[in-house]
Amino acid sequence: MLRHGYVVLADRYIFTALARDAVRGCDHDWIRNLYSFAVLPDITFYFDVPLQIAVGRILAGRPVLKFHEAGMDLNLSKDPTESFQLFQ
């Protein structure tokens, strides 16, 4: 859509993947190369939301956190909600 002149608003974009890969211990140069195809945005907004509010919003939309979303693959906690909080 960008190539056709449209304005594109994207939730998360590549920055979520960059952060999650870095937290999982992936090499930073490898991560940058992996996502090098992505067009950099003209503007990016980061929202600083208290953890409990973020957890509440996510759980209000769906009753169960996804395995990787909760960081369960990192063995931070056996409880998905606690794992998510530690992962964040």
N, C-alpha and C positions, 0 to 999 in steps of 0.2 A: 504494500500500500504506500510505503514511503517513496518508492521509485515512481509512483504515479502521482505524487504531489499531495497526498492526503496527510492530515495531521493524525498521528497515532498516539493514543494514551494507553500505556501498558502497566498493569499491576505486577510489580516485582521485576520483570525483565531478567537480564543476566546476573544482576547483582545478588539475587537470592542464591543462585547456583554457585557463584563465586564464593560467597560467604560459607555456604554449607560444605563445599568441597575443601575449603581452607581449614574449617573446624575439624573435618575428618582426616586432616593430616596430608592432603595432597600437596605436591610441590607447587609453589606459587607460579613459577614460570610455565609449568605444564598446564596449569589452570588457565593462565592468560592465553596461551597458545590454543588451547581447546576451544575457547570462546572468542577467538580473534576474528571470526567471521561476522560477529554481531556489530551492527552500527551503533556507535556511541550516541546516547540521547543528547539533545540540546540542553535539557534541564532534568535534574533528578531531585526528588523530594524524599527525605528520610523522616519518618515519624518516630518519636521517642515515646512509646506507650509503656506504662507500667506492666510488668510481667503478668500480674493477676488479671488485669483488664484484657490483655492479649489472649490469655488462656480462656477466660470467660467468653470472649467473642468467638473463638474457634470452636469451643465446645457447644456454644449455643447454636452454631450452624450445623453441627454433626455430633453425634454422641460419642464417637470413638476417634481418637487420633490415628493417623496412618503410621505404619511401622517406621519408615524412614523419616517422616516429618517429626516424629517424637524422638528421633535419635536413638531408637532402640538398638540399632546396629552397633552403637558405641558402648553398649553395656554400662550405661550411666546409672540405671535403676531398672528394676523389674516392673515398676509401675509406669505405664506410659505417660501419665500426666506429670509425674515427678521427673521422668526422663526428659520430657519436652522442656520443662522449666530449666533443668540443668543444661540442656542442649542450647537453649536460647541464651 
